[in-house]
Amino acid sequence: MPIYDYTCHKCGHTYEDMNSIVARDIPCGLPCVECGELAVKRDIPLTTMGADATLNADKATGGRWSELVDKMAKTTPKRYDALERSKSFNGGKLGPR
């Protein structure tokens, strides 16, 4: 089960709780254990912000991907144009492209 971060926006109390995805917002409807106010909100964990938005096959392999694609292009028919396009694919980009 995932661990979610919660913060009371009245007193600033923060805590983690392990909940199923279906039950992740249940603590938001409960009073804060510190001040008793109904101001608990689920936070976005910082670990989800660690993705490299510029990651592509070439960057991940230190340039060896382009070398491999170039070598394959010399020995395969031209119908494999997708190999050439794969050099610029960006698998880690978040949001619209």
C-alpha positions in Angstrom: 0.0 0.0 0.0 1.2 3.5 -0.8 2.3 6.0 1.9 0.6 9.4 1.7 1.6 12.7 3.4 -1.0 14.8 5.2 -0.8 18.3 6.6 -3.1 20.3 8.8 -3.4 23.7 7.2 -4.5 25.3 10.5 -1.6 24.2 12.9 0.9 22.8 10.4 1.0 19.3 11.8 2.3 16.8 9.2 2.2 13.0 9.2 2.4 10.0 7.0 -0.3 7.3 6.7 -0.4 4.1 4.7 -3.7 3.8 2.9 -5.0 2.0 -0.2 -5.6 4.2 -3.2 -9.4 4.1 -2.6 -9.0 5.3 1.0 -6.2 7.9 0.5 -8.6 10.8 1.1 -10.3 9.5 4.2 -7.9 11.3 6.6 -8.8 14.6 4.9 -12.3 14.3 6.3 -11.1 13.6 9.9 -10.0 16.2 12.5 -6.4 17.0 13.0 -4.9 14.9 15.9 -3.1 18.0 17.2 -5.6 20.9 17.0 -8.9 19.1 16.2 -9.7 21.3 13.2 -11.0 19.8 9.9 -8.1 21.3 7.8 -6.2 18.1 6.9 -5.1 18.0 3.3 -3.2 15.3 1.3 0.2 16.6 0.1 2.0 15.7 -3.1 5.1 13.8 -2.1 8.4 15.2 -3.2 9.4 11.8 -4.6 7.0 12.2 -7.5 8.8 15.4 -8.5 12.1 13.7 -9.0 11.5 12.5 -12.6 14.0 13.7 -15.2 11.8 15.5 -17.8 14.7 15.5 -20.3 15.5 11.8 -20.2 15.7 10.1 -23.6 17.4 6.9 -24.8 20.6 8.7 -25.8 21.0 10.4 -22.4 20.2 7.1 -20.5 22.9 5.2 -22.5 25.5 7.9 -22.7 25.1 8.3 -26.5 25.4 4.6 -27.2 21.7 4.5 -28.4 22.5 6.7 -31.4 25.5 4.7 -32.2 23.4 1.5 -32.2 20.7 3.1 -34.3 23.2 4.4 -36.9 24.8 0.9 -37.1 21.4 -0.8 -37.5 20.4 1.8 -40.2 23.4 0.9 -42.3 22.5 -2.8 -42.3 18.7 -2.8 -42.4 16.2 -1.7 -45.1 14.8 1.8 -45.0 11.4 0.6 -43.7 12.8 0.9 -40.2 12.5 4.7 -40.0 11.1 4.4 -36.5 14.6 3.6 -35.3 15.8 7.0 -36.4 12.8 8.7 -34.7 13.5 6.7 -31.5 16.7 8.8 -30.9 14.6 11.8 -29.9 11.8 10.0 -28.0 11.4 11.5 -24.5 10.0 8.9 -22.1 10.2 10.9 -18.9 8.4 14.1 -20.0 5.5 15.0 -17.8 2.4 16.7 -19.2 1.5 17.5 -22.8 4.2 17.2 -25.5 
